[in-house]
């Protein structure tokens, strides 16, 4: 980054480094929660889940540069999987829940994702997508019992190899690596896939903080679509840098 953040605010070269620093410094502080749910993930618990899921995703064949898709409402499990993918150098990205099946299939084909993380509310659609998109091999279900032919969170964690070098994976992520994929709204034609890097996001957060200082250790509410960059920078990546608690609101 060309300019540092305000004194007292942590700096980083990648979002992986930002996450790891914050998780270490605020280990027992709350990181994730869902509105109406008593369950709270501390930064240490969040980081532990990321480590286990990164190993599991790696075992499923996800490597550096392999996009991992999600079809979810705003819920903590989104953060766990998307951040795990990020630590592999794999861009996490989201489908709009309101898109048609054809639009979703086109986006998945463009991204080339082999893994789709979803929940029971969208399971029928996720399985239909797997039938339509050749590259899509694995459907992971984050809630309830995973039906035959799909994977649960526990299945993914269990797949991880004990020898997986998590530190080497995330330290191997570079500022110029792709952080996420964002599909444009399509107002000027067919939606286009935009690649945003770690450097892009950190520059954005740095610039925003310079004119509208964000409060380290504050709170934020995630309620916008996950497929839109507004929710990602403000309620996913920003909290990694500023150590904020994210409350996920599935229904605004």
N, C-alpha and C positions, 0 to 999 in steps of 0.2 A: 504494500500500500504506500502511496506517496506521502500520506500525512498520518500521524498517530491519532488515536482517539484521545479524549480528554484525560487528564491525569487521574489515575485511579481506576480507569476502565481498561480491562485486559485487551491485549492485541494478539493477533494470530495471522499466520500466512494462509491457512485454509480453515474451512469450517470444521474439519476434523480436529484440528489443533484447538480451535475455540471451544469445541465441545469438551474435549479432554481436560483442558485447563479449568473450565467451569465446574465440571463434574468432580474434579479433585478438590477444588477450593470450597465448594458448597455441598459436599457429599451428603450430609444429613438434612439439607434444606429441601423443601418440596419443589419438584420439577414439573410433574404432570398430574392432572386430576380430571375427572369428568363431572360435569354439572349433575347434581343429584345422586352422586355415587360417593360413598365414604372412602373408597380406595384412593390412596395417594402414592405416587412413585417419587421417592427421593432421587436426587441426582445420582447417588451411588447405585440405587436400584435400576434407574434408567440406564446408566452406563453398563451395569452387569448384563442387562437384557440385550443391549446393543452388541456386546462382545459375543454372547452366546448365539444370537441370531445371525451375526456376521459369519461366524463359523459355519452355521447351518446353511446359510445361503451359498457360501463358498462350496459346500459339499453338493449343493444342487446344481453347481456349474456356473454360478454367478461370479464373474471376475471383473477386473478393471475395465470400465467402459461399457459394461452390460446393463442397460436400463432395466429397472425393476418398477413395474406398474402397480398402482393401487386403485381400488374401487371401494371407497369407504366413506362413511360420514365422519365428522370431526370427533375423533376418539383417540385416547392415548396410544392405542396399538398402532395407529398410523405412524406416530413419532418413533416408536420402537423399531419398526421395520424400515422405514425410510432412512432413519439415521444409521441403522446397521448397514444398509446398502451403501450409504455415503462413505462409510469407513472402509469399504472395499474399492472405492473409486468408481462405484456403479451409480449412475444418476437415478435417483428416485423421482418418479413423476406420477401424476394422478389423472385419471379420467374424470370428466364431468359426469356426475351421477344422473343428470337429466339428458345426456346425449342419447341419440338413437343407437340401436345395436350396430347399424351400418357405420355410424360415425366412430363408435368405439373400436370396431374392427379395423377401420382404416388407420386410426391413430396407433393402435397396437402393431399393425403391420409396418408402419413407418418407423416406429421406435425399435421394432425387432425384439421386444421383451419376451423372455422365456418364462418369466414368473409374474403372476398376478395375485396380489394380496387383496382379499375381500372379506365380506361378512355375510351372514345368512340372508339378510334382507336383499342382497344382490347376487346370491349364489346361482340362481337359475340363469341369470344373464351372464355371469362369469363362465359357467359351463358351456353356454351357447357360444361364447367368444372362443373358448378353447377348441370347439369344433370348427370354427370358421378361420382361425388364424393359425397357420402352419407352425410358426415359431413358438407359439405359446404351449409350454409343456407342463407347467405346474400351477395349480390353483391352491392358495393357502387361505384357510378360513380362520379368522381371529376370535370368533365367539362360538360358544356351544360345542357340540360334537361335530367333528369334521366327517362328512359322508365319505363313503368308499370312493377312491379315486382322487381325493383331495388330501391336503395336509393340514394339521393343526399347528399352533405355536409350539406345542410340546414336541411334535414330530420334527419340526425344523431344528429346534434346539438339540434334540437327540441325534440328529444327523451330523452335527458338527464334530470334526475330528479333534481329539485331544492335542494333537500336534500342530493345530492351526496357529500360525504366527500372527495374531491380531495386531500387535504393535507394528510389525513390519508392513502389514497391509495398509494401515491408516497413515503411517509415516511416508509411505510411498505415493500418497496422493499429492499432486502438485497444484499450485495456485491456478494454472491454466487448464486443469482438468474440468470436465463438465460436471456441474453440481446437480442440475435439474433440467428437465425439458418442460417447456410451457407451450401449449398450443394456443394460437391466437383465436379470437372470437369468431372469425370468418365473416366479419362485417364487410370486408373488401374482396371476398371470394372464398375459396377453399381454405380452411384453417391451416396455418403454417406452423411447423415445429421450430421453436426457438431454443437454442442451446445457451444456457447461462453457466458461467464458470464460478469456481470458488472466489477468484479475484473479483469478478463482477459483483458478487453478493457482498463481499467485505467492503468494497468501495462504496456500494449503496448504503450500507449500514453506517459507515464512517461519515459519509456526506450528510445523512439524515441526522445523526447524532450531533454534528457540528452546528446545525441550525435549530434543532429541536431535541435538546438533550434527553436521552432516555435514562430512566432510573435503574441503576444496577440493583438487583434484588427485588424489583417490582413485580407486578402481576399483569397478565394480558389474557384476553378471551379469544379463543379460536372459534369463529362462527362462519367465516366466509368460505366459499368453495376451495377445497384443497388444490384443485387444478389451476386456480388463479394465483398469480405471483403475490398478490396483496396479502393473502393469508400466510403464504410461505415465508416471506421476508419478515413480516411483523410478528407472526405467532409460531414460527418454527426456528428459523435461523437467527433472528434477533435475540430470542431468549438464550440461545447457546452462547452468544457473545456477552450478553448483559446479565446472565444469571437470573432470568425472570421465571416465575411460576406460570405455567400455561393451564388455563381451565378450558377444556374442550366442551363446546356446546353443540350437540348434534342437531338440534332443531331451534333455530333462532326465533 
